[in-house]
Amino acid sequence: MAPADTSLEAARIEREALERLGPEGRAKLTFELIEQLRMIVEAGVRARHPEYTPEQVRLARNRIYWGDDLFRQVYPGVEIET
């Protein structure tokens, strides 16, 4: 089944490309995408809060990733804007 914004042909081509990568290639691609996402999220935090230290950027990123409830459980008493 193709996403609503993707044609069946495009979805087929994507599926075939991912199959050609094999498990190792798909895992590598996944980790590369995770790293790119981390960089994008951190860049957004720095753009909104240029005064943040690297540690504050990391904390804000974690709050974005995990959501407020889990963030407060892991870091009780830490207040950081995202």
C-alpha positions as CSV (number, residue, x, y, z in Angstrom):
1,M,0.0,0.0,0.0
2,A,1.4,3.4,-1.0
3,P,1.2,6.5,1.1
4,A,-1.6,8.9,0.1
5,D,0.9,11.3,-1.4
6,T,2.9,8.6,-3.4
7,S,1.9,6.9,-6.6
8,L,1.8,3.1,-6.7
9,E,4.7,3.1,-9.2
10,A,6.8,5.4,-7.0
11,A,6.1,3.2,-4.0
12,R,7.0,0.1,-6.0
13,I,10.3,1.6,-7.1
14,E,11.1,2.7,-3.5
15,R,10.3,-0.8,-2.1
16,E,12.6,-2.5,-4.8
17,A,15.4,-0.1,-4.0
18,L,15.1,-0.8,-0.3
19,E,15.1,-4.6,-1.0
20,R,18.3,-4.2,-3.1
21,L,20.0,-2.6,-0.1
22,G,19.5,-5.7,2.0
23,P,19.3,-5.7,5.8
24,E,22.7,-4.3,6.3
25,G,22.2,-1.4,3.8
26,R,18.7,-0.6,5.3
27,A,20.2,-0.6,8.8
28,K,23.0,1.8,7.6
29,L,20.4,4.0,5.9
30,T,18.3,4.1,9.1
31,F,21.3,5.2,11.3
32,E,22.2,7.9,8.7
33,L,18.6,9.2,8.8
34,I,18.6,9.2,12.6
35,E,21.9,11.2,12.6
36,Q,20.4,13.7,10.1
37,L,17.3,14.1,12.2
38,R,19.4,14.7,15.3
39,M,21.3,17.5,13.5
40,I,18.1,19.1,12.2
41,V,16.5,19.1,15.6
42,E,19.6,20.5,17.3
43,A,19.9,23.2,14.6
44,G,16.3,24.2,15.3
45,V,16.9,24.4,19.0
46,R,20.0,26.5,18.5
47,A,18.1,28.8,16.1
48,R,15.5,29.4,18.7
49,H,17.9,29.6,21.6
50,P,21.4,30.8,20.4
51,E,22.3,31.3,24.1
52,Y,22.1,27.6,24.9
53,T,25.2,25.6,25.8
54,P,25.8,22.3,24.1
55,E,24.4,20.6,27.2
56,Q,21.2,22.7,27.0
57,V,20.8,21.9,23.3
58,R,21.1,18.2,24.1
59,L,18.5,18.5,26.9
60,A,16.1,20.4,24.6
61,R,16.6,17.8,21.9
62,N,15.8,15.0,24.4
63,R,12.6,16.8,25.5
64,I,11.5,17.1,21.9
65,Y,12.3,13.4,21.2
66,W,10.7,12.0,24.4
67,G,7.9,14.4,25.1
68,D,7.3,16.3,28.4
69,D,6.2,13.4,30.6
70,L,9.1,11.1,29.9
71,F,11.6,14.0,29.9
72,R,10.4,15.1,33.4
73,Q,10.7,11.5,34.7
74,V,14.3,11.3,33.4
75,Y,15.3,14.8,34.4
76,P,13.1,15.8,37.4
77,G,13.4,19.5,38.1
78,V,15.1,20.4,34.8
79,E,13.3,23.1,33.0
80,I,14.4,23.7,29.4
81,E,12.5,25.4,26.6
82,T,12.5,23.7,23.2
